[in-house]
Every structure is written in structure tokens, then in C-alpha cells.
Amino acid sequence: MTAFPSPNFGARRGGVRPSLIILHYTAMESAQAARARLCDPDYEVSAHWLIAEDGRSEALVSEAARAWHAGRSYWRGIDDVNSHSIGIELANRGTHPFPEPQMSALEDLLSGIMARWNISPAGVLAHSDIAPDRKIDPGPHFDWLRLARQGLALRPQVGTAAGAGGGTEFSNLLTEIGYNPAQEPELLLRAFRLRFRPWGRGPVGTQDIRLAQGVLAAISADGA
């Protein structure tokens, strides 16, 4: 583990403790290029951690501080996600799967962060969850199920209702899960599928509704 401290941070507003972990991809050619950007005061962007494709983890900002990674975002009534979260950047252009050394390093890092700050699996989110109008990372190639199997991310239960309410029922479920109700339904559907059903296509269907029911049930079981 190496440290390349970024100057792009501040105090968490209101003295809050982090309760969320946000996963990103860098969308840059290399971890070195991403580190340079995240540590450049002219860009005013940062994250707490950067994980290279070979698994090297670099601490850029203290976890106790407010890094600038989430941007304009929202989750479960929180609109200053930076103050409530820890950001992890994964070196990946968004065009290919995340390699084994990187995923293994992420698992180690996540388990430590979750223990240090008492963050539940329901608090581990995608950038696309909190900013569906702007972001798609960590994208359709990210293996969320791998994390969920180890208790490092939410694992949906199985919804059983018929889902006769269609799009309205689905939108209500997403609001209960934590998504921003002010966003366009199409953007929320895309964000939800990116996270839980990346193969899904077309308008909202029964499978989407049942899966959203399962996500909400898992959140309740998680105590979030």
C-alpha cells in the first residue's frame, strides 16, 4: 500500500461519520494518469482510495476527511454524499472486466472500511446509483454479485408479488430503496439495471419490479 496524498479534500460537514462507500471507475488510460488527476488541485476532484489493475491500493485522502468524488448526487435523502461517504476509484476505462488482483484488493479494502466505520452492505453503492443522470460507473462489467456473496454489497432477496402496478410501482420501490425521485424514470431504470440486472432491456417489466422488491427486502434485513 502506498500513499500519494491529494490536496483535494475538506472537513465532513456537520461532523458526520461516513455511512456509505461509493465505487467508481476512473475512465482513464492508467492508474498513474488517474492518480495525477485526483491529486491535481486544478481539477478539484479526489477519492479516498485508488486501486490499480494490478491490485496496488493507494490512499489519497484520509477516510476521516471529505474527499471530492461524488459530485452532484443523492441517496436516501442525502444530497451531500461526499460528507457521508468514502470514495474508491478503480483504474478501468469502463470497457472491460475488472481483473482478479484488483477485485481481490477491493474486497480486502472494503472489508476493512466497513469494519472501521460500521458500514453495512446496503451502504456500498455505485456512482451510477447516486448520480444516474451523469454517471454509469462502475458500469456493466463490474461483478457486484461477487461482492454480495461475501457480504460486501447488498444481495437482493427474491420478490414474489406480481408487480401489477407497472412503472408507478417500480418508481415507488426505487424511492424506498434510496434513488432520487426527482430523476427521470428512464434514468432510474438504467441505474437500477446497471447495478442489479445489466442484461435487462426494454420498458419496466415484472422481473424489474420483483427484483426491486427483493432489494428493498434485503435492505430491511440488513437493518439499513
C-alpha positions in Angstrom: 0.0 0.0 0.0 1.4 3.4 -1.0 0.2 6.9 -0.3 0.1 9.9 -2.6 -1.8 12.5 -0.6 -4.3 14.6 -2.6 -4.8 18.2 -1.6 -8.5 18.0 -2.7 -10.4 17.4 0.5 -12.1 19.2 3.4 -13.9 18.5 6.6 -17.0 16.4 6.6 -19.9 18.9 7.0 -21.7 18.7 10.3 -19.0 16.4 11.7 -20.9 13.3 10.2 -19.3 9.9 10.1 -19.2 8.1 6.7 -22.1 5.7 6.3 -21.7 5.0 2.5 -19.0 3.7 0.2 -19.1 4.8 -3.4 -17.4 2.7 -6.1 -16.2 4.4 -9.3 -14.1 3.6 -12.3 -11.5 6.1 -13.4 -12.3 6.1 -17.2 -8.6 6.9 -17.8 -5.8 5.1 -19.6 -3.9 4.1 -16.4 -3.8 4.3 -12.6 -0.9 6.7 -12.9 -2.9 9.1 -15.0 -5.9 8.8 -12.6 -3.6 9.5 -9.6 -2.3 12.6 -11.3 -5.8 13.9 -11.9 -7.0 13.0 -8.4 -4.0 14.8 -6.8 -4.1 17.9 -9.0 -5.6 21.0 -7.2 -6.6 22.5 -10.5 -9.2 19.7 -11.1 -10.7 19.8 -7.6 -11.5 16.1 -7.6 -10.3 13.3 -5.4 -11.2 10.0 -3.8 -10.1 8.3 -0.6 -8.6 5.3 -2.4 -7.3 4.4 -5.8 -6.9 0.7 -6.8 -4.7 -0.1 -9.8 -5.5 -3.0 -12.1 -2.6 -5.0 -10.5 -4.2 -4.6 -7.1 -2.0 -1.9 -5.8 -4.0 0.3 -3.3 -3.1 3.9 -2.9 -4.5 6.1 0.0 -5.1 9.6 -1.5 -7.3 11.2 1.3 -7.8 10.3 4.9 -11.0 8.4 5.4 -11.9 10.8 8.2 -11.9 13.7 5.7 -14.4 14.7 2.9 -13.0 13.8 -0.5 -14.5 15.2 -3.7 -15.6 12.2 -5.6 -19.4 12.1 -5.7 -20.3 15.4 -7.3 -23.9 16.4 -7.6 -25.6 13.3 -6.1 -28.4 11.9 -3.9 -29.1 8.9 -1.8 -31.9 8.3 0.7 -32.4 12.0 1.4 -28.7 12.8 1.5 -27.7 15.4 -1.1 -24.1 15.9 0.3 -22.9 12.4 -0.4 -19.3 13.5 -0.2 -19.7 14.2 3.5 -21.4 10.9 4.2 -19.2 8.6 2.1 -15.8 7.1 1.3 -14.9 7.0 -2.4 -13.0 4.2 -4.1 -11.7 4.7 -7.6 -10.9 1.5 -9.7 -8.5 2.0 -12.5 -10.6 0.9 -15.5 -11.7 2.6 -18.7 -15.2 1.2 -18.3 -14.8 -1.1 -21.4 -13.6 -4.3 -19.9 -14.0 -6.5 -16.8 -12.1 -5.7 -13.6 -9.1 -8.1 -13.2 -8.7 -10.6 -10.4 -5.9 -8.7 -8.5 -7.9 -5.5 -8.5 -11.1 -7.2 -7.3 -9.2 -9.1 -4.6 -7.7 -5.9 -3.4 -11.1 -4.2 -3.4 -12.5 -7.0 -1.3 -9.7 -6.5 1.3 -10.2 -2.8 1.3 -14.0 -2.9 1.6 -13.9 -5.3 4.5 -11.6 -3.0 6.4 -13.5 0.1 5.7 -16.9 -1.5 6.6 -15.4 -2.7 9.9 -13.7 0.6 10.7 -16.8 2.7 10.1 -19.6 0.2 10.8 -21.0 0.4 7.2 -23.4 -2.3 6.2 -23.6 -4.0 2.8 -26.6 -1.7 1.9 -24.2 1.2 2.2 -21.9 0.1 -0.6 -23.1 1.8 -3.8 -22.3 2.6 -7.4 -21.6 6.1 -8.6 -24.5 5.4 -11.0 -26.8 4.8 -8.1 -26.3 8.3 -6.6 -25.9 10.2 -9.9 -27.9 8.4 -12.5 -28.2 11.4 -14.8 -24.5 11.9 -15.0 -22.7 8.6 -14.3 -22.7 4.9 -15.2 -19.7 3.7 -13.2 -18.5 1.2 -12.2 -20.6 0.0 -15.1 -22.0 -3.2 -16.6 -18.6 -5.1 -16.4 -18.4 -4.8 -12.6 -19.0 -8.0 -10.6 -21.5 -6.9 -7.9 -22.6 -10.5 -7.2 -19.0 -11.4 -6.3 -19.1 -8.7 -3.6 -22.6 -9.7 -2.4 -21.6 -13.3 -1.9 -19.0 -12.2 0.6 -21.3 -9.8 2.4 -19.5 -6.8 0.9 -22.5 -5.5 -1.0 -26.3 -5.9 -1.0 -27.6 -9.3 -2.2 -31.3 -9.0 -3.2 -33.8 -11.4 -1.9 -36.5 -12.8 -4.2 -39.6 -10.6 -4.7 -42.8 -12.6 -5.0 -45.5 -10.0 -5.8 -46.9 -10.0 -9.3 -45.9 -6.4 -10.0 -49.2 -5.4 -11.5 -48.5 -1.7 -10.7 -46.1 -1.3 -13.6 -43.9 1.7 -13.8 -45.5 3.6 -11.0 -45.0 0.7 -8.6 -41.4 0.4 -9.8 -40.7 4.1 -9.2 -42.1 3.9 -5.7 -39.9 1.0 -4.9 -36.8 2.8 -6.2 -37.7 5.8 -4.0 -37.9 3.5 -1.0 -34.6 1.9 -1.9 -32.9 5.3 -1.9 -32.8 6.6 -5.5 -33.6 10.2 -6.2 -37.4 10.5 -7.0 -36.7 13.8 -8.9 -34.8 11.9 -11.6 -36.4 10.8 -14.9 -37.8 7.3 -14.7 -35.8 6.1 -17.7 -32.5 7.2 -15.9 -33.5 5.4 -12.7 -34.4 2.2 -14.6 -30.9 2.3 -16.3 -29.2 2.9 -13.0 -31.1 0.1 -11.3 -30.3 -2.3 -14.1 -26.7 -1.3 -14.2 -26.4 -2.4 -10.6 -28.7 -5.4 -10.4 -29.7 -6.5 -13.9 -27.3 -5.3 -16.5 -28.7 -7.6 -19.2 -32.2 -6.1 -18.9 -33.7 -4.3 -21.9 -36.9 -2.5 -22.8 -39.5 -0.9 -20.6 -40.1 -1.8 -16.9 -41.2 -5.4 -16.5 -42.3 -7.8 -13.8 -38.7 -9.0 -13.4 -37.6 -5.5 -12.6 -40.4 -5.0 -10.1 -39.7 -8.3 -8.3 -36.0 -7.6 -8.2 -36.7 -4.1 -6.7 -38.9 -5.8 -4.1 -36.1 -8.1 -3.3 -33.6 -5.3 -3.0 -35.9 -3.5 -0.6 -36.4 -6.7 1.4 -32.6 -7.1 1.6 -32.2 -3.5 2.9 -34.7 -4.2 5.6 -33.0 -7.4 6.6 -29.7 -5.5 6.6 -31.1 -3.1 9.1 -30.3 -0.1 6.9 
